[in-house]
């Protein structure tokens, strides 16, 4: 059998070559005129303006990126199962050093450029995995990557989802290997969570919050907790297990509230007076709580970056400060605000917090700042990849 043809060359200008040489893996496609007209998902051999090979990349016009999957020093002639298997093997070795893999564990196995697979991410959720491709044109490579994940991580099926424009309810997906059940239970630090691998983009557990859930006890033990935008209740459940005296979870979806209640029940927490699930809008809940002088000593807020769920689109910059202002009133002096934001701009959450506290006529003391856990590596040349900010504030 003839070996597969080598990818065609694609010359890049000096600034893009410098970016790649400095570790960049998501190059700006608009800066590469030679890529014009290439088929979406095409593999190319990237060269500088002197014809020196820099590496191998995939063309991703949907995101206006040239996804550099290997550099010349890696020694691979093409983007194939051998390269992708090597990537997965190296990624798995790092997770093993972090003591994350196990028979029924939940963690991120592949995180885009940080693991040498820009345009792809993969979460291991118990005995199965969910792999995301960030454009339809990347799907053929995603299938090869899923096979490598199955083999090296010794998993059952891998659900491949195309994370393209259209929202969480518009997800093209397929399964590599045996299909996982529609619903199954996986464990994080011994805590059971129900996973829906065939649903939309969100399958029930965000692995980027794993270490935050583990550390909540120092803030919530012996205190009342309000969790806004609670989704399937992972932060709520972590609070209850860590010794919170009461947890109220608020979300707009009755479906995810039932899912959250199921997670509580699986963990043996079924006291309806201590663990409440309120279906409704977070802002309206806080407004009512301020009016009725309802108090919660710890308020957890992990909102979406953008959501149309309220009819009027909700955005961080406009809507987070008034939410923080109301939360500060509900927590009161000595209360704690645990605040998260998916924001690329370092320090932007701090500015929103300052604005919110001023609106409430309060001040606050920052007691902790955090971000992505170590199984979410990012390359230094792409600082915008570090999207998660978490700030814990004690209200004064």
Secondary structure, 3 states (H helix, E strand, C coil): CCCCCCCEEEECCHHHHHHHHCCCCEEEHHHCHHHCCCCCCCEEEEECCCCCEEEEEEEEHHHCEEEEEEEHHHCCCCCCHHHHHHHHHHHHHHHHHCCCCCCCCEEEEEEHHHHCCCCEEEEEECCEEEEEECCHHHHHHHHHHHHHHHHHHCCCCEEEEECCCCCCCCCEEEEECCCCCCCEEEEECCEEEEECCCCCCCCCCCHHHHHHHHHCHHHHCCCEEEEECCCCCHHHHHHHHCCCCEEEEEECCHHHHHHHHHHHHHCCCCCCCCEEEEECCHHHHHHHHHHHCCCCCEEEEECCCEECCCCCCEEHHHHHHHHHHHHHHHHCCCCEEEEEEECCCCCHHHHHHHHHHHHHCCCEEEEEEECCCCCCCCCCCCHHHCCEEEEEEEEC
